[in-house]
Amino acid sequence: MPDKIMIYGTDWCGDCKRAERFFDKYGVTYTKINIDHDNESKEFVIKTNNGKQIVPTIIFPDNSVLIEPSNKELAEKLNIKV
Protein backbone atom coordinates (compact mmCIF):
# COMPACT_ATOMS: atom_id res chain seq x y z
CA MET A 1 0.00 0.00 0.00
CA PRO A 2 1.46 3.39 -0.98
CA ASP A 3 2.12 5.97 1.74
CA LYS A 4 1.12 8.80 -0.58
CA ILE A 5 -0.97 9.29 -3.69
CA MET A 6 0.39 7.67 -6.84
CA ILE A 7 -0.65 9.02 -10.24
CA TYR A 8 -0.02 6.63 -13.10
CA GLY A 9 -0.20 8.60 -16.32
CA THR A 10 1.57 10.01 -19.36
CA ASP A 11 2.92 13.39 -20.42
CA TRP A 12 0.44 13.62 -23.32
CA CYS A 13 -2.71 12.88 -21.26
CA GLY A 14 -4.90 15.94 -20.67
CA ASP A 15 -6.79 14.30 -17.78
CA CYS A 16 -3.46 13.45 -16.12
CA LYS A 17 -2.31 17.06 -16.34
CA ARG A 18 -5.66 18.28 -14.97
CA ALA A 19 -5.44 15.92 -11.98
CA GLU A 20 -1.88 17.07 -11.28
CA ARG A 21 -2.95 20.73 -11.47
CA PHE A 22 -5.77 19.97 -9.02
CA PHE A 23 -3.38 18.33 -6.55
CA ASP A 24 -0.85 21.16 -6.96
CA LYS A 25 -3.53 23.83 -6.42
CA TYR A 26 -4.65 22.24 -3.14
CA GLY A 27 -1.17 21.27 -1.90
CA VAL A 28 -1.76 17.53 -2.17
CA THR A 29 1.47 15.51 -2.22
CA TYR A 30 1.69 12.84 -4.91
CA THR A 31 4.14 10.82 -6.94
CA LYS A 32 3.75 10.79 -10.72
CA ILE A 33 4.72 7.68 -12.62
CA ASN A 34 4.96 8.02 -16.39
CA ILE A 35 3.88 4.67 -17.79
CA ASP A 36 5.44 5.53 -21.17
CA HIS A 37 8.85 5.16 -19.47
CA ASP A 38 8.10 2.32 -17.05
CA ASN A 39 6.84 -0.97 -18.47
CA GLU A 40 6.16 -2.48 -15.04
CA SER A 41 3.89 0.44 -14.17
CA LYS A 42 2.21 0.23 -17.57
CA GLU A 43 1.39 -3.42 -16.90
CA PHE A 44 0.06 -2.46 -13.45
CA VAL A 45 -2.31 0.08 -15.05
CA ILE A 46 -3.48 -2.46 -17.62
CA LYS A 47 -4.08 -5.09 -14.93
CA THR A 48 -5.86 -2.60 -12.66
CA ASN A 49 -8.15 -1.54 -15.53
CA ASN A 50 -9.14 -5.03 -16.71
CA GLY A 51 -6.85 -5.07 -19.72
CA LYS A 52 -7.16 -1.42 -20.69
CA GLN A 53 -4.51 1.29 -20.50
CA ILE A 54 -6.58 4.03 -18.87
CA VAL A 55 -4.88 7.06 -17.35
CA PRO A 56 -4.81 8.68 -14.99
CA THR A 57 -5.07 5.72 -12.68
CA ILE A 58 -4.72 7.16 -9.18
CA ILE A 59 -3.94 5.00 -6.14
CA PHE A 60 -4.53 6.44 -2.66
CA PRO A 61 -2.84 5.50 0.64
CA ASP A 62 -6.02 3.65 1.69
CA ASN A 63 -5.50 1.48 -1.43
CA SER A 64 -8.58 2.91 -3.15
CA VAL A 65 -8.37 3.66 -6.87
CA LEU A 66 -9.86 6.39 -9.03
CA ILE A 67 -9.73 6.05 -12.81
CA GLU A 68 -9.95 9.24 -14.90
CA PRO A 69 -11.59 11.10 -12.00
CA SER A 70 -13.16 14.51 -12.40
CA ASN A 71 -12.06 17.39 -10.17
CA LYS A 72 -15.32 16.91 -8.26
CA GLU A 73 -14.48 13.25 -7.60
CA LEU A 74 -10.98 14.19 -6.45
CA ALA A 75 -12.36 16.86 -4.13
CA GLU A 76 -14.88 14.42 -2.65
CA LYS A 77 -12.23 11.76 -2.13
CA LEU A 78 -9.90 14.21 -0.39
CA ASN A 79 -12.62 16.13 1.49
CA ILE A 80 -11.63 19.37 -0.22
CA LYS A 81 -14.21 22.13 -0.58
CA VAL A 82 -13.90 23.74 -4.00
N, C-alpha and C positions, 0 to 999 in steps of 0.2 A: 504494500500500500504506500503510495507516495506521501511525503510529508508536506508537499505544497502542490498547487495546481499545475498540471501538465497539459500543455496545448500541443497536440499533434497536428501539424499543418504543413503548408507550403508557402513559398514566397509569392506565388502568383494567385493565391486564393483570396478573393475579396472578403469572404466571411471570416477567414482567419485574421486578416488585418483589422476588421471591425471588432472582433472579440478582443484582440490585443489592445486596441485603442480604448475599449471599454475598461479593461483591467487597469491600464495605465492611468486613465482619467480618475478612477476611484482608488488608486494606490494599492491594487491587489497584486501580490507577488505571485509570479508564475514562471515556469520554465517552458520555453518553446523548443519543440523538436521538429526539425524540418525533415519530413519523411522522404523528400527527394534526395537527401544525402545520407540516409540511414535505413538500409534495407530491413533490419530487424524491427525497427519502429513502423515501417511501412507494412510489414506482415502483421504486426500487432493491430494496426488500424483495420486492416482487411479482416482479420479474425474477429475483432470487436464488432464490426459492422456486417457480420454474416456474409462475408465474401466481397464486400464492396469497399472501395477506397473513398470514404467520405470524410472530408475535413471541413472545419475543425472537429476533431474528436477531443473532447476535454475531459480529463480525469481529475477528480477532486480527492482531497485527503481522506474523505469518508468512503472512498472507492466507488462513488457514484459517477455516472458518465452522462455528459450531454453531447449530442451530435448536432452540429450546425445550429446551435442555440441562437435565439434572438437576444437582443439586449434586454428585453423584458424578462426572458427566461433566466438570463445570467443574474439580473438584479434580484429576482425572486430566490434563486438558489443561494445567493450571498447575503440576502436580507439587506439590500441596498435600496434606499428610497431615491428614485430618479425623478 
